[in-house]
C-alpha cells in the first residue's frame, strides 16, 4: 500500500534534482505535493511532470516570502523537505565577508525560517527534513569553507528536533549526487568525476537524485526517526 496517502509534502527547492525526485517519489506514495523554487517556468514544468498540487515561486532566503508562502497554504502539512541553498566551493581566503557569512549561515537560517512558519501547520509525527553533505568528515583542499558549513548541521538538527517535537527533524548528509547542479559546477569535468566514482565507490555506481529521494520518503514514513543524520554517499567517505 502507498505510505503517504492523505498526507501533504512540501518541497522547498523542488523544481529539479533531489527536490524534484522526492516530489515524484512522495506523489507515487500517495501524497499531495507542493513544490517551490525561484523560477515559475521551471516550477510549472516540474509540477506537470510529477503531478504536484501547487507551486509557489519565491526566494527561500527571504524570511517575508517564506512566511507569506506558509500563510497561503490551506490545511495541515505533514512533511517539509528543504533542498534550497547550494554549496559554494573555492578558497576561503578569496571569499569576501558577505559570502563567508552566507555560506556558513544560509542552510541554518533557511531551516529556522521554514520551521517557524511551517510548524504551526504540521501534524504531530510529521518531519522537517534538511539536506547537508559529508564534506565535514574529511577536510581537504578544494572544499574550502564547505566542511565548516556542513559540520554545524548535525547538532543543529538534533537541537531543532527537541524544540519542534512532536514534529520530527532529520538531516540527510549526501556525498556526490549526480544532479544538474553537480554537472553545472563541474562543467566539462563531470564525466571524469562519474568515471572516478564508478571505479572507486564500494557500490560501483554513482548516487543519483532518486537514491536520495528514496531515503527522504523513508524518513518521512518512519515515525521513530528524529534528531538524526543519515549519510548517503555510496561509501565515498571511506575511499578518500
C-alpha positions as CSV (number, residue, x, y, z in Angstrom):
1,X,0.0,0.0,0.0
2,X,1.2,3.6,-0.7
3,X,2.6,5.0,2.6
4,X,1.8,8.7,2.2
5,X,-1.9,8.6,1.3
6,X,-3.8,11.6,2.6
7,X,-0.6,13.4,3.6
8,X,0.9,16.7,2.3
9,X,4.5,17.1,1.4
10,X,6.1,20.5,0.8
11,X,9.4,20.6,-1.1
12,X,11.4,23.9,-0.8
13,X,13.5,23.8,-3.9
14,X,11.5,21.2,-5.8
15,X,12.0,22.2,-9.5
16,X,15.0,20.0,-10.2
17,X,17.4,17.4,-8.8
18,X,16.8,15.9,-5.4
19,X,13.8,18.0,-4.6
20,X,12.0,17.1,-7.9
21,X,12.8,13.4,-7.4
22,X,11.5,13.5,-3.8
23,X,8.3,15.2,-5.0
24,X,7.9,12.4,-7.6
25,X,8.5,9.7,-5.1
26,X,6.2,11.2,-2.5
27,X,3.5,11.6,-5.1
28,X,3.9,7.9,-6.1
29,X,3.3,7.0,-2.4
30,X,0.0,8.9,-2.5
31,X,1.0,12.3,-1.1
32,X,-0.3,15.6,-2.2
33,X,2.8,17.6,-3.2
34,X,3.6,21.3,-3.2
35,X,6.8,22.4,-4.8
36,X,8.6,25.8,-4.6
37,X,11.5,27.4,-6.3
38,X,12.7,30.7,-7.7
39,X,11.7,30.2,-11.3
40,X,7.9,29.9,-12.1
41,X,8.6,28.5,-15.5
42,X,10.7,25.6,-14.2
43,X,8.2,25.0,-11.4
44,X,5.3,24.8,-13.9
45,X,7.2,22.2,-15.9
46,X,8.2,20.2,-12.8
47,X,4.6,20.3,-11.4
48,X,3.2,18.9,-14.7
49,X,5.9,16.2,-14.6
50,X,5.2,15.0,-11.1
51,X,1.5,15.9,-10.7
52,X,2.1,18.5,-7.9
53,X,-1.0,20.1,-6.3
54,X,0.5,23.5,-6.3
55,X,3.6,25.6,-6.9
56,X,5.0,28.8,-5.5
57,X,7.9,30.9,-6.8
58,X,9.9,32.8,-4.1
59,X,13.4,33.1,-2.7
60,X,13.8,30.9,0.3
61,X,16.4,33.2,1.8
62,X,13.8,35.9,2.1
63,X,12.0,35.5,5.5
64,X,9.0,37.5,4.5
65,X,8.5,35.4,1.4
66,X,8.8,32.2,3.4
67,X,6.2,33.5,5.9
68,X,3.8,34.5,3.1
69,X,4.0,31.2,1.4
70,X,3.1,29.2,4.5
71,X,0.3,31.6,5.4
72,X,-1.1,30.9,1.9
73,X,-1.4,27.2,2.4
74,X,-4.7,25.6,3.2
75,X,-4.9,22.6,5.5
76,X,-2.3,20.8,7.6
77,X,1.2,19.9,6.4
78,X,2.8,16.5,7.1
79,X,6.4,16.8,5.8
80,X,8.7,19.5,4.5
81,X,11.9,18.9,2.7
82,X,14.4,21.8,2.2
83,X,16.9,21.5,-0.7
84,X,17.2,25.2,-1.3
85,X,20.7,26.7,-0.8
86,X,23.5,25.0,-2.6
87,X,27.2,24.5,-1.8
88,X,29.8,27.2,-2.6
89,X,33.3,25.9,-3.3
90,X,36.6,27.8,-3.6
91,X,39.5,29.1,-1.5
92,X,38.3,30.7,1.8
93,X,40.8,33.5,1.6
94,X,39.3,34.6,-1.7
95,X,35.8,35.0,-0.3
96,X,34.6,38.4,0.8
97,X,33.0,38.6,4.3
98,X,29.4,38.7,3.0
99,X,30.0,35.5,1.0
100,X,31.5,33.8,4.1
101,X,28.5,34.7,6.2
102,X,26.2,33.4,3.5
103,X,28.0,30.1,3.2
104,X,28.1,29.5,6.9
105,X,24.5,30.5,7.7
106,X,22.2,30.1,4.7
107,X,21.2,26.5,5.5
108,X,20.6,27.2,9.2
109,X,18.7,30.4,8.6
110,X,16.5,29.0,5.9
111,X,15.7,26.0,8.1
112,X,14.8,28.2,11.0
113,X,12.6,30.4,8.9
114,X,10.8,27.4,7.5
115,X,10.5,25.8,10.9
116,X,8.9,28.9,12.5
117,X,6.3,29.2,9.8
118,X,5.6,25.6,9.0
119,X,5.5,24.1,12.5
120,X,2.1,25.6,13.5
121,X,0.5,23.8,10.5
122,X,2.4,20.5,10.8
123,X,0.8,17.4,12.2
124,X,2.5,15.6,15.1
125,X,4.9,13.0,13.8
126,X,5.5,14.8,10.6
127,X,9.0,15.7,9.7
128,X,11.1,18.7,8.7
129,X,13.9,17.2,6.6
130,X,17.1,19.1,5.9
131,X,19.8,18.5,3.3
132,X,23.5,18.7,4.1
133,X,26.7,16.9,3.0
134,X,29.5,14.7,4.2
135,X,32.2,17.3,3.5
136,X,33.0,17.8,7.2
137,X,34.1,14.2,7.6
138,X,37.4,14.8,5.9
139,X,38.8,18.3,5.4
140,X,40.7,18.6,2.2
141,X,41.9,21.1,-0.3
142,X,39.2,22.2,-2.8
143,X,36.3,22.0,-0.3
144,X,37.1,25.4,1.2
145,X,34.6,26.5,3.8
146,X,32.1,23.8,2.9
147,X,33.4,21.5,5.6
148,X,32.7,24.1,8.3
149,X,29.3,24.8,6.9
150,X,28.2,21.2,6.9
151,X,29.7,20.4,10.3
152,X,27.2,22.6,12.1
153,X,24.2,20.8,10.6
154,X,24.0,17.6,12.7
155,X,24.0,19.3,16.1
156,X,21.7,22.0,14.8
157,X,19.3,19.2,13.5
158,X,19.3,17.5,16.9
159,X,18.7,20.7,18.8
160,X,15.9,21.7,16.5
161,X,14.3,18.3,16.9
162,X,14.0,18.9,20.6
163,X,12.4,22.3,20.1
164,X,9.9,21.2,17.4
165,X,8.8,17.9,19.0
166,X,6.4,16.2,18.3
167,X,7.3,17.3,14.8
168,X,10.4,15.4,13.8
169,X,13.6,16.9,12.4
170,X,16.2,14.9,10.4
171,X,19.2,15.6,8.2
172,X,20.3,13.8,5.0
173,X,24.1,14.1,4.5
174,X,24.9,13.4,0.9
175,X,28.1,12.8,-0.9
176,X,28.4,13.5,-4.6
177,X,24.9,13.2,-6.2
178,X,24.6,13.3,-10.0
179,X,22.3,16.3,-10.4
180,X,22.0,19.2,-12.8
181,X,23.7,21.3,-10.2
182,X,26.7,19.0,-9.9
183,X,27.0,19.0,-13.7
184,X,26.9,22.8,-13.7
185,X,29.6,23.1,-11.0
186,X,31.9,20.6,-12.7
187,X,31.4,21.6,-16.3
188,X,33.5,19.5,-18.7
189,X,34.9,17.5,-15.8
190,X,31.6,15.8,-14.9
191,X,32.2,12.7,-17.0
192,X,35.7,12.2,-15.4
193,X,34.1,12.5,-12.0
194,X,31.4,10.0,-12.8
195,X,34.0,7.5,-14.1
196,X,36.2,8.0,-11.0
197,X,33.2,7.3,-8.7
198,X,32.1,4.2,-10.6
199,X,35.7,2.9,-10.2
200,X,36.2,3.7,-6.5
201,X,32.8,3.6,-4.7
202,X,32.0,0.3,-2.9
203,X,28.6,0.3,-4.6
204,X,30.2,0.5,-8.0
205,X,27.9,3.3,-9.3
206,X,27.1,7.0,-8.9
207,X,24.5,8.2,-6.4
208,X,21.5,9.8,-8.2
209,X,18.6,12.0,-7.1
210,X,16.3,9.0,-7.0
211,X,18.5,7.3,-4.4
212,X,18.3,10.4,-2.1
213,X,14.5,10.6,-2.7
214,X,14.0,7.1,-1.6
215,X,15.8,7.8,1.7
216,X,13.8,11.1,2.2
217,X,10.5,9.3,1.8
218,X,11.6,6.5,4.2
219,X,12.4,9.1,6.8
220,X,9.0,10.7,6.3
221,X,7.2,7.4,6.8
222,X,9.2,6.0,9.8
223,X,7.9,8.0,12.7
224,X,10.6,6.7,15.1
225,X,13.3,8.8,13.4
226,X,14.1,12.3,14.8
227,X,17.2,14.4,15.5
228,X,19.4,12.1,13.4
229,X,21.8,12.4,10.4
230,X,21.6,9.9,7.6
231,X,24.6,9.5,5.3
232,X,24.0,8.6,1.6
233,X,27.3,8.6,-0.4
234,X,27.8,5.1,-1.6
235,X,30.8,4.7,0.7
236,X,32.5,7.8,-0.7
237,X,33.9,8.9,2.6
238,X,35.8,5.6,3.1
239,X,37.6,6.0,-0.2
240,X,39.0,9.5,0.2
